[in-house]
Amino acid sequence: MDTRPGGRRRRTAIVAAPIHTPRLTLEPLRLDHATEMAEVLGDPALYRYLGGRPPQEEELRSRYADMLEGSDEPGVRWCNWIVREDSGQAVGTVQATVGPDIGGLRAVIAWMVGTPWQRRGYAAEASRGMVEWLHARGVRKVNAHIDPHNEASAAVARGIGLIPTDADYHGETVWTGRPRF
């Protein structure tokens, strides 16, 4: 955030940048990621709690083009990353929708790790890295929407300091918190 003459403040736009964690690299989304991500996200089991079916490459390419174009809502930024192992293999995605909130910025976050790479702590590590990066850029509150039966995602949320609320968003429990790392 910049302070301008006269005490007025101007918010600096948040734009996805590379993030490095001990085992992973979060690479800002590009349109050409659609090819490899169609395979990473291709297992129907990933959609058990989300509904729908795995997206085909062209569907992902169209979705990624929309994501890269950004939100039409003033002050809202979409930050999307591909999660890669140190070997360079794409293993999943993390994302944050960042917007204004009382006293700062808020992000609604999500994560998805391909079936072959689950149970390695990648979702937790990538989400923590993303939230730390967001926090360093002024995001003070984080929410996630999680199916009440999705125990793995609930564990990730707890691991980054979120707690479930009584609020419901389209059948999913709203988790919230002010993570401190």
Backbone bond lengths (Angstrom), bond angles and torsions (degrees), N, CA, C in turn:
res aa  C-N    CA-C-N  psi(-1)  N-CA   C-N-CA  omega(-1)  CA-C   N-CA-C  phi
1 M - - - 1.437 - - 1.517 107.92 -
2 D 1.340 117.99 134.97 1.456 122.67 177.83 1.520 108.91 -97.82
3 T 1.309 116.27 146.19 1.460 120.25 170.15 1.522 106.10 -104.93
4 R 1.317 116.31 124.33 1.452 121.38 -178.22 1.521 109.20 -98.34
5 P 1.331 117.82 162.23 1.469 120.06 176.44 1.520 110.27 -53.32
6 G 1.319 115.46 144.39 1.454 120.07 -179.46 1.518 112.51 87.50
7 G 1.337 117.56 4.49 1.455 120.58 176.10 1.523 114.84 81.77
8 R 1.340 117.61 -0.07 1.464 119.09 178.80 1.520 108.97 -74.99
9 R 1.324 115.32 147.44 1.456 120.17 179.80 1.515 110.51 -111.24
10 R 1.307 114.92 143.55 1.445 121.14 175.74 1.522 107.32 -122.88
11 R 1.307 116.51 126.71 1.463 120.52 178.67 1.520 110.15 -77.57
12 T 1.312 114.90 137.97 1.448 121.05 175.22 1.521 108.01 -87.05
13 A 1.316 116.52 130.35 1.463 120.16 -178.81 1.523 110.34 -64.26
14 I 1.302 115.34 138.41 1.459 120.85 176.36 1.519 107.87 -89.08
15 V 1.320 115.84 126.88 1.460 122.83 179.57 1.525 106.93 -129.00
16 A 1.323 116.73 130.10 1.462 120.84 -179.50 1.526 110.36 -54.13
17 A 1.322 114.84 133.39 1.461 123.05 177.02 1.522 107.36 -133.67
18 P 1.326 118.32 162.55 1.466 119.22 178.38 1.537 111.68 -58.10
19 I 1.333 114.72 141.83 1.467 122.15 177.55 1.524 106.36 -128.63
20 H 1.318 115.95 134.67 1.462 120.57 179.16 1.526 109.64 -116.74
21 T 1.319 115.87 133.21 1.461 122.89 174.71 1.532 106.04 -118.63
22 P 1.317 118.53 176.65 1.473 118.20 -177.98 1.534 114.99 -54.14
23 R 1.341 118.08 -36.88 1.470 119.72 -176.47 1.517 114.62 -118.82
24 L 1.319 117.04 -5.01 1.457 120.38 -169.59 1.522 112.29 -133.04
25 T 1.325 114.86 157.60 1.454 122.19 168.50 1.520 107.11 -122.46
26 L 1.320 116.40 129.86 1.459 122.10 174.04 1.530 105.87 -98.90
27 E 1.318 114.94 113.38 1.461 122.33 -174.21 1.524 108.56 -104.04
28 P 1.347 118.59 125.72 1.460 119.57 178.69 1.531 111.53 -53.10
29 L 1.318 114.89 138.61 1.457 122.22 -177.12 1.522 111.76 -58.24
30 R 1.331 114.98 138.39 1.465 123.34 171.92 1.521 107.80 -129.96
31 L 1.310 116.35 157.22 1.453 121.67 179.93 1.530 112.00 -59.81
32 D 1.328 117.40 -37.23 1.463 120.02 -177.25 1.536 113.13 -72.95
33 H 1.329 118.35 -4.51 1.464 120.64 174.37 1.528 112.25 -69.62
34 A 1.316 117.38 -17.88 1.465 120.90 -174.92 1.527 112.29 -56.69
35 T 1.308 117.63 -36.89 1.468 120.41 -176.82 1.524 111.04 -62.19
36 E 1.327 117.84 -54.84 1.459 119.37 -177.73 1.526 112.13 -72.90
37 M 1.328 117.62 -30.77 1.465 119.16 -177.89 1.520 112.44 -73.58
38 A 1.331 117.74 -25.20 1.472 119.60 175.52 1.524 109.38 -60.33
39 E 1.317 117.34 -36.15 1.462 120.98 177.90 1.533 110.93 -75.40
40 V 1.339 117.07 -45.63 1.471 121.16 -178.94 1.528 111.07 -59.37
41 L 1.320 116.62 -40.01 1.469 122.09 -176.11 1.524 112.50 -98.57
42 G 1.328 117.19 18.12 1.455 121.65 -172.11 1.515 117.64 -83.96
43 D 1.320 119.33 -6.32 1.466 121.03 -178.24 1.528 110.20 -82.06
44 P 1.336 118.39 122.22 1.472 120.77 178.49 1.530 113.45 -56.72
45 A 1.333 118.30 -25.63 1.467 121.08 179.51 1.531 111.88 -61.81
46 L 1.335 118.20 -25.13 1.463 121.33 178.76 1.532 112.10 -64.48
47 Y 1.315 117.19 -20.81 1.461 121.47 -172.89 1.523 111.95 -102.82
48 R 1.322 115.90 13.16 1.469 121.35 -179.45 1.528 111.57 -54.13
49 Y 1.326 116.95 -44.68 1.461 120.86 -177.67 1.523 112.71 -96.84
50 L 1.309 117.00 -14.78 1.464 120.71 -177.50 1.512 113.17 -94.50
51 G 1.321 115.80 -21.72 1.459 119.29 -173.67 1.517 109.48 79.92
52 G 1.275 115.67 171.83 1.451 120.28 178.75 1.514 112.72 81.11
53 R 1.303 114.51 -162.45 1.454 121.90 -177.00 1.521 108.24 -136.69
54 P 1.329 116.23 166.48 1.468 118.27 178.12 1.529 110.97 -62.10
55 P 1.330 116.86 138.65 1.468 119.39 178.83 1.528 111.71 -76.41
56 Q 1.297 115.21 144.42 1.464 121.85 173.15 1.540 107.90 -79.59
57 E 1.308 116.00 164.10 1.466 120.63 -177.11 1.529 112.50 -54.34
58 E 1.324 117.58 -46.09 1.470 119.84 -178.63 1.529 111.95 -65.54
59 E 1.328 116.75 -35.52 1.469 119.82 175.86 1.529 110.06 -64.09
60 L 1.326 116.14 -43.84 1.460 119.49 178.12 1.522 110.81 -63.39
61 R 1.313 117.11 -41.94 1.465 120.44 179.82 1.534 110.19 -59.32
62 S 1.320 117.17 -43.69 1.461 121.70 178.11 1.535 111.04 -65.43
63 R 1.325 116.41 -44.22 1.469 121.49 178.62 1.530 110.22 -62.34
64 Y 1.337 116.53 -43.90 1.461 120.34 -179.71 1.527 110.80 -65.38
65 A 1.320 117.64 -37.83 1.471 120.27 177.34 1.528 110.07 -60.23
66 D 1.330 117.27 -43.51 1.469 121.01 177.12 1.522 111.07 -62.73
67 M 1.335 116.21 -43.97 1.463 120.00 -179.29 1.525 110.94 -62.63
68 L 1.312 116.35 -41.42 1.461 120.44 -178.90 1.523 112.19 -70.17
69 E 1.329 116.51 -27.67 1.460 120.25 176.29 1.527 110.42 -67.32
70 G 1.315 116.61 -34.17 1.458 121.28 175.52 1.514 113.65 96.33
71 S 1.306 113.58 172.65 1.458 122.08 -177.58 1.526 111.33 -75.83
72 D 1.329 115.56 146.08 1.460 121.19 173.24 1.524 111.03 -83.47
73 E 1.320 116.30 -12.61 1.461 120.94 -177.12 1.530 109.79 -77.18
74 P 1.334 118.07 124.69 1.469 120.49 -178.68 1.535 111.66 -56.69
75 G 1.322 115.42 134.83 1.453 121.12 176.11 1.515 115.19 80.08
76 V 1.333 118.08 -0.73 1.464 121.47 -178.37 1.522 109.37 -103.43
77 R 1.331 115.51 131.87 1.464 122.07 178.89 1.512 109.56 -120.21
78 W 1.305 116.25 140.82 1.463 122.25 173.69 1.517 107.87 -104.21
79 C 1.298 116.34 121.70 1.465 121.98 177.25 1.523 107.37 -116.38
80 N 1.311 116.28 122.99 1.462 122.53 -176.33 1.519 109.72 -132.23
81 W 1.330 114.78 137.79 1.452 120.80 -179.45 1.523 110.95 -132.78
82 I 1.321 115.91 149.65 1.454 123.54 167.48 1.523 105.84 -95.07
83 V 1.322 117.10 133.39 1.463 121.75 179.89 1.524 108.13 -95.13
84 R 1.335 115.59 128.41 1.463 121.26 -179.91 1.521 110.78 -124.36
85 E 1.340 114.52 140.76 1.455 120.05 169.36 1.529 107.64 -69.26
86 D 1.341 115.93 165.84 1.463 119.57 176.92 1.523 112.36 -57.74
87 S 1.335 116.94 -26.58 1.475 120.91 178.91 1.529 112.11 -69.17
88 G 1.330 117.32 -14.02 1.459 121.98 -176.46 1.517 113.59 99.80
89 Q 1.334 117.27 -10.13 1.464 122.14 179.56 1.533 110.61 -67.73
90 A 1.331 117.03 125.76 1.467 120.97 173.65 1.524 108.32 -69.51
91 V 1.341 116.55 134.48 1.471 121.02 -178.08 1.520 113.30 -125.36
92 G 1.341 118.06 -11.15 1.457 119.26 -178.86 1.513 112.01 172.50
93 T 1.333 114.33 -163.42 1.463 121.31 -179.00 1.526 109.80 -140.61
94 V 1.323 115.18 155.52 1.462 122.50 166.66 1.521 106.59 -135.19
95 Q 1.318 115.21 153.71 1.460 118.47 -179.66 1.515 110.40 -151.00
96 A 1.331 114.35 156.54 1.460 121.68 177.53 1.520 108.83 -142.53
97 T 1.317 115.38 131.84 1.458 121.06 170.36 1.520 105.15 -103.03
98 V 1.327 116.59 113.53 1.461 122.37 -172.68 1.516 109.29 -107.93
99 G 1.337 115.84 132.54 1.449 120.12 178.44 1.512 111.86 -152.96
100 P 1.323 115.95 173.73 1.460 120.06 -177.66 1.528 112.36 -68.37
101 D 1.315 114.24 148.83 1.463 122.83 177.42 1.521 106.75 -147.04
102 I 1.291 117.48 162.43 1.459 120.99 177.15 1.525 108.03 -59.52
103 G 1.309 116.95 123.62 1.450 121.63 177.27 1.513 114.97 81.94
104 G 1.315 118.62 10.80 1.466 119.18 178.73 1.500 112.71 153.01
105 L 1.304 114.97 -139.61 1.458 121.62 -178.68 1.522 109.78 -118.90
106 R 1.328 115.19 154.03 1.461 123.52 176.67 1.528 107.90 -126.91
107 A 1.343 115.40 148.13 1.465 120.07 176.03 1.519 109.38 -128.86
108 V 1.303 115.89 138.47 1.458 122.06 168.32 1.524 104.87 -103.41
109 I 1.331 115.49 122.02 1.462 120.03 -172.20 1.527 110.99 -114.95
110 A 1.330 114.01 160.42 1.466 121.18 176.26 1.519 108.04 -152.68
111 W 1.340 115.20 162.17 1.463 121.54 -179.95 1.514 108.82 -149.98
112 M 1.322 116.02 154.75 1.462 121.83 174.48 1.527 107.53 -155.37
113 V 1.313 115.69 127.84 1.460 121.80 177.92 1.523 107.57 -118.69
114 G 1.326 116.43 133.38 1.458 121.97 179.77 1.523 111.50 -58.25
115 T 1.305 115.93 148.32 1.465 122.60 -175.32 1.532 113.94 -51.27
116 P 1.342 120.34 -45.38 1.476 118.70 -177.58 1.533 114.11 -63.67
117 W 1.345 117.64 -17.93 1.465 121.15 -175.37 1.527 112.82 -109.13
118 Q 1.318 116.89 7.13 1.461 119.67 178.92 1.529 110.86 -74.63
119 R 1.311 115.27 164.58 1.476 124.31 179.32 1.531 112.48 65.68
120 R 1.330 115.72 26.80 1.464 121.04 175.33 1.526 111.29 -117.56
121 G 1.331 116.31 0.93 1.460 120.68 -178.67 1.516 114.17 82.55
122 Y 1.334 117.43 10.93 1.462 120.22 -177.39 1.527 112.58 -67.18
123 A 1.324 118.06 -41.56 1.470 120.12 -179.73 1.529 110.13 -61.70
124 A 1.322 116.63 -43.23 1.466 120.64 179.80 1.524 110.80 -65.90
125 E 1.325 117.24 -45.80 1.468 120.61 -178.18 1.527 111.31 -65.14
126 A 1.318 117.32 -44.30 1.467 121.01 179.88 1.527 110.91 -66.02
127 S 1.328 117.01 -42.78 1.467 120.50 -179.60 1.523 110.99 -65.28
128 R 1.325 116.26 -42.46 1.470 120.15 178.13 1.528 109.94 -62.21
129 G 1.332 117.29 -45.14 1.461 120.13 178.44 1.521 112.14 -60.03
130 M 1.338 116.43 -42.38 1.458 120.74 178.73 1.525 110.80 -64.30
131 V 1.331 117.46 -45.35 1.464 120.88 -177.92 1.535 110.65 -65.93
132 E 1.323 117.68 -39.58 1.472 119.91 176.00 1.527 110.26 -61.08
133 W 1.333 116.88 -43.48 1.453 122.21 178.80 1.534 110.20 -62.05
134 L 1.330 116.86 -44.86 1.474 120.84 178.42 1.521 111.08 -63.30
135 H 1.318 116.50 -43.38 1.473 121.30 -179.56 1.534 110.13 -59.26
136 A 1.319 117.22 -41.49 1.464 121.42 179.32 1.523 111.95 -65.09
137 R 1.318 117.49 -15.78 1.459 122.30 179.81 1.525 112.58 -107.39
138 G 1.317 116.80 16.91 1.453 120.66 172.34 1.507 116.81 100.60
139 V 1.329 118.38 -0.08 1.468 120.12 177.86 1.526 107.37 -75.56
140 R 1.310 116.46 123.32 1.460 120.99 -176.12 1.522 113.29 -107.30
141 K 1.320 117.05 -24.86 1.463 120.11 -178.10 1.526 108.60 -128.37
142 V 1.341 115.36 139.64 1.463 121.28 -178.16 1.521 108.54 -128.10
143 N 1.313 116.12 136.44 1.460 122.68 174.73 1.524 108.89 -123.81
144 A 1.316 115.60 154.56 1.465 122.49 170.78 1.521 106.58 -141.55
145 H 1.320 116.82 146.76 1.465 122.87 177.80 1.517 107.43 -109.96
146 I 1.338 116.40 117.66 1.462 120.88 -171.41 1.521 110.38 -130.17
147 D 1.332 115.75 132.42 1.457 120.69 175.10 1.528 108.40 -56.03
148 P 1.336 118.14 133.24 1.465 120.04 -176.31 1.530 114.48 -61.84
149 H 1.334 118.24 -14.09 1.462 121.25 179.17 1.536 112.83 -99.71
150 N 1.319 117.06 -3.11 1.465 121.28 -176.26 1.533 109.75 -87.91
151 E 1.318 115.57 85.96 1.467 121.39 -176.11 1.526 112.68 -66.62
152 A 1.318 117.66 -33.75 1.466 119.89 179.78 1.530 110.86 -65.16
153 S 1.329 117.55 -44.87 1.466 119.87 178.43 1.522 111.36 -68.70
154 A 1.318 117.62 -34.36 1.464 120.40 176.04 1.531 109.97 -61.57
155 A 1.328 117.27 -38.99 1.467 121.09 179.29 1.534 110.27 -65.92
156 V 1.329 117.45 -39.42 1.466 120.61 177.08 1.523 109.14 -62.48
157 A 1.320 117.29 -47.24 1.464 121.45 -179.38 1.534 111.07 -58.84
158 R 1.329 116.72 -46.64 1.467 119.91 177.86 1.523 110.95 -59.60
159 G 1.317 116.08 -39.37 1.457 121.36 -178.06 1.514 114.35 -64.29
160 I 1.322 117.41 -23.39 1.467 119.89 177.28 1.526 111.65 -103.99
161 G 1.327 115.68 13.51 1.457 119.85 172.61 1.509 116.17 90.13
162 L 1.327 118.22 14.97 1.459 119.99 177.78 1.523 109.43 -90.66
163 I 1.328 115.35 153.08 1.461 121.43 176.83 1.524 109.08 -127.84
164 P 1.335 116.74 147.24 1.468 118.53 179.58 1.526 110.40 -72.35
165 T 1.323 114.89 147.43 1.468 120.83 176.11 1.525 108.13 -113.45
166 D 1.314 115.73 178.78 1.464 120.96 174.37 1.524 111.61 -84.20
167 A 1.317 116.01 -5.30 1.460 120.73 -178.23 1.527 110.59 -74.55
168 D 1.321 114.31 150.12 1.459 122.44 -178.22 1.521 107.87 -126.44
169 Y 1.320 116.99 135.66 1.455 121.83 175.60 1.523 107.91 -126.37
170 H 1.328 116.62 102.38 1.474 122.54 -179.55 1.529 111.88 52.56
171 G 1.327 116.19 44.76 1.462 120.90 177.17 1.520 114.74 86.13
172 E 1.311 117.22 -3.07 1.460 120.94 178.64 1.524 110.08 -106.01
173 T 1.324 115.83 148.00 1.454 121.10 177.77 1.525 108.78 -77.78
174 V 1.323 116.01 135.12 1.463 120.97 175.85 1.527 107.87 -86.64
175 W 1.326 115.63 121.85 1.456 123.38 174.35 1.516 106.59 -102.52
176 T 1.322 117.66 143.21 1.451 119.88 -177.00 1.523 110.65 -146.63
177 G 1.295 114.44 163.77 1.457 119.92 176.75 1.513 112.18 171.61
178 R 1.299 113.32 173.62 1.452 122.80 174.67 1.529 107.04 -120.67
179 P 1.321 116.41 78.00 1.465 120.14 -175.03 1.537 111.84 -55.65
180 R 1.306 115.19 139.14 1.466 123.27 175.75 1.518 107.54 -124.54
181 F 1.288 115.82 124.50 1.459 119.11 -179.57 1.509 109.37 -120.37
